[in-house]
Amino acid sequence: MESFLGNKDFLKIVNKKVFIAIGLVAIVIMSLSLMAIKKDVVVVYDGNEVTVSTYAGTVEGLLLKQGIEIREEDKVVPELQEKLKDGARIVIHRSFEIQLVQSQREETIMTAEKTVEDLINKLDINLGEEDKVEPHLQASLYPGEIVRIIRVTKEVVTEEKEIPFQTTIKYNDDMDYGKTTRVQEGRTGVKEVQLQITYEDGAEVTREVIEESIILEATNEIVEKGTARLLVTSRGDTRRYKDVIVMEASAYTAGYASTGKSPGDPYYGITRSGTQVRPGVVAVDPKVIPLGSKLYIESMDRTSSYGLASAEDTGGAIKGNKVDLFFESREAALRFGRRKVKVYILD
């Protein structure tokens, strides 16, 4: 009996040691497991960068434990549902306000995207091939930025347009100056024009001609214009003239007072052209009226016109639009004085 009780006590002692050993092993395994799931991560937010040791399984779990509030529009990289890994770097991009303009409608939105392209993708906005985005897709976004999406559409239309006729002028030397005669009537033509019209947000911005074809040719107008300048002299004669100039007229004689020469001087009464001075000879500026030109001097003050003349002489004071008229007597010259005249240059 004593021997049996000894064995029973022995078994109790053995069982107790096994239990203790199993417990110690479990504690070791649990400690090792806890050590295995512990992670060191870096969190970057609001200008801070901190290293955190955590047992959290996801990014969201870590942020909740750290008391870091995340707004719906904020952007977290990696995303909140991502499993947390040792050595991970978690960056929180805070959202900010921008203005988005689409089809001329403006709205305020919150975003944490870095570029315009990221914003477009985030908002799931579909862009057409011709649509414009301002600023460009690769531009960085900043608080207060205005992002414009301009919808561009194009259409091709066909229009009929008039072709204006041209007027051709033919000059006729046998027709009185200023007189015109229509030789051929003008007629407008018609052409078909294919246009590409570009619209931005529904407003037309450009029209580009793609193709055009003539349906009806235009007929040019032909006008004949007279160039013959006719002058009726004080005697009733008709003369052709090339030009008319308003000039300041003075008077001179062959005497010493006008020419500095007296009778007996070998050059007395001799013109610059080498001719003998006589009524109808006038002195001109050769740069304005060539020597030898045939003229008609017409009065502008209702006095008698000097009449037909010949440009044969010059004078030191006769420069530009000036003409000096020869008179035989000093009294006639003084009586004429100075006055405005029309000088017709005859054909």
Residue pairs with C-beta under 8 A, 6 or more apart in sequence:
34 55
37 55
37 57
38 53
38 54
38 55
39 53
39 54
39 55
39 56
39 84
39 85
39 86
39 87
39 88
40 51
40 52
40 53
40 86
40 87
41 51
41 52
41 54
41 62
41 84
41 85
41 86
41 87
41 88
41 89
41 90
42 49
42 50
42 51
42 52
42 88
42 89
42 90
43 49
43 50
43 51
43 52
43 62
43 63
43 66
43 68
43 90
43 92
44 89
44 90
44 91
44 92
45 68
45 91
45 92
45 94
46 92
46 94
52 62
52 66
54 62
54 65
54 66
54 84
56 62
56 64
56 65
56 84
57 83
57 84
58 80
58 81
58 82
58 83
58 84
59 76
59 78
59 79
59 80
59 81
59 82
59 84
59 88
59 90
60 80
60 81
61 84
62 84
62 90
63 70
63 76
63 80
63 90
63 92
68 92
70 76
70 80
70 92
71 94
71 95
71 110
73 95
73 110
73 111
73 112
74 92
74 93
74 94
74 95
74 112
75 92
75 93
75 95
75 112
75 113
76 90
76 91
76 92
76 93
77 90
77 91
77 93
78 88
78 90
93 112
93 114
94 112
95 110
95 111
95 112
96 110
96 111
96 112
96 141
96 142
96 143
97 108
97 109
97 110
97 143
97 144
98 108
98 109
98 110
98 111
98 119
98 141
98 143
98 144
98 145
98 146
98 147
99 106
99 107
99 108
99 109
99 144
99 145
99 146
99 147
100 106
100 107
100 108
100 109
100 119
100 123
100 147
100 149
101 146
101 147
101 148
101 149
102 125
102 149
102 151
103 149
103 151
103 201
103 202
104 201
109 123
111 119
111 122
111 141
113 119
113 122
113 141
114 140
114 141
115 137
115 138
115 139
115 140
115 141
116 133
116 135
116 136
116 137
116 138
116 139
116 141
116 147
117 137
117 138
118 141
119 141
119 147
120 127
120 133
120 137
120 149
125 149
127 133
127 149
128 151
128 152
128 153
130 152
130 153
130 154
131 149
131 150
131 151
131 152
132 148
132 149
132 150
132 152
132 200
133 147
133 148
133 149
133 150
134 147
134 148
134 150
135 145
135 147
141 147
150 200
150 201
151 200
151 201
151 202
152 198
152 199
152 200
153 198
153 199
153 202
154 196
154 197
154 198
154 199
155 196
155 197
155 199
156 194
156 195
156 196
156 197
156 210
157 194
157 195
157 197
158 192
158 193
158 194
158 195
159 192
159 193
159 195
160 190
160 191
160 192
160 193
160 215
161 190
161 191
161 193
162 188
162 189
162 190
163 188
163 189
163 190
163 191
163 214
163 216
163 217
163 218
164 188
164 218
165 186
165 187
165 188
165 189
165 218
165 219
165 220
165 221
166 186
166 218
166 220
166 221
167 186
167 220
167 221
167 222
167 223
168 220
168 221
168 222
168 223
169 223
169 224
169 225
170 183
170 222
170 223
170 224
170 225
171 224
171 225
171 226
171 227
172 224
172 225
172 226
172 227
172 228
173 227
173 228
174 226
174 228
175 181
175 224
175 225
175 226
175 227
175 228
176 226
176 228
176 230
177 226
177 227
177 228
177 229
177 230
178 225
178 226
179 225
179 226
180 223
180 224
180 225
180 226
181 223
181 224
182 221
182 222
182 223
182 224
183 222
183 223
183 224
184 219
184 220
184 221
184 222
185 219
185 221
186 218
186 219
186 220
186 221
187 218
187 219
188 218
189 214
189 215
189 216
189 217
189 218
189 219
190 214
190 215
190 216
191 212
191 213
191 214
191 215
192 212
192 213
192 215
193 209
193 211
193 212
194 209
194 210
194 211
194 212
195 207
195 208
195 209
195 210
196 207
196 208
196 210
197 204
197 206
197 207
198 204
198 205
198 206
198 207
198 208
199 205
228 240
229 240
229 241
229 242
229 243
229 244
230 238
230 239
230 240
230 241
231 238
231 239
231 240
231 241
231 296
231 344
231 346
232 238
232 239
233 239
233 296
233 305
233 307
233 308
234 298
234 304
234 305
234 307
235 307
239 296
239 344
239 346
239 347
240 346
240 347
241 296
241 344
241 345
241 346
241 347
242 345
242 346
242 347
243 344
243 345
244 342
244 343
244 344
244 345
245 288
245 289
245 321
245 342
245 343
245 345
246 300
246 321
246 340
246 341
246 342
246 343
247 321
247 322
247 323
247 340
247 341
247 342
247 343
248 321
248 322
248 323
248 338
248 339
248 340
248 341
249 297
249 306
249 322
249 323
249 324
249 325
249 336
249 338
249 339
249 340
249 341
250 317
250 322
250 323
250 324
250 325
250 336
250 337
250 338
251 324
251 325
251 326
251 327
251 332
251 333
251 334
251 336
251 337
252 258
252 259
252 283
252 315
252 324
252 325
252 326
252 327
252 333
253 259
253 326
253 327
253 328
253 329
253 330
253 333
254 261
254 268
254 269
254 277
254 326
255 262
255 330
256 262
257 330
258 333
259 268
261 267
261 268
261 269
262 268
269 276
269 277
270 276
270 277
271 277
271 281
271 283
271 312
271 313
272 283
272 291
272 312
272 313
272 314
273 291
273 292
273 312
273 313
275 281
275 312
277 312
277 313
277 326
278 326
279 326
279 327
279 328
280 307
280 308
280 309
280 310
280 326
281 309
281 310
281 312
281 313
281 326
282 295
282 297
282 306
282 309
282 310
282 311
282 312
282 313
282 323
282 324
282 325
282 326
283 311
283 313
283 314
283 315
283 318
283 323
283 324
283 326
284 291
284 293
284 311
284 313
284 314
284 318
284 322
284 323
284 324
285 314
285 318
285 319
285 320
285 321
285 322
286 314
288 320
288 321
289 295
289 311
289 323
289 343
289 345
290 311
291 311
291 312
291 314
292 310
292 311
292 312
293 310
293 311
293 345
293 346
294 308
294 309
294 310
294 311
294 345
294 346
295 308
295 309
295 310
295 311
295 343
295 344
295 345
295 346
296 305
296 307
296 308
296 309
296 343
296 344
296 346
297 305
297 306
297 307
297 309
297 323
297 325
297 341
297 342
297 343
297 344
298 305
298 306
298 341
298 342
298 343
298 344
299 305
299 306
299 339
299 341
300 339
300 340
300 341
300 342
301 339
301 340
303 339
305 341
306 325
306 341
309 325
313 324
313 326
315 324
317 324
318 324
323 341
323 343
325 336
327 333
327 336
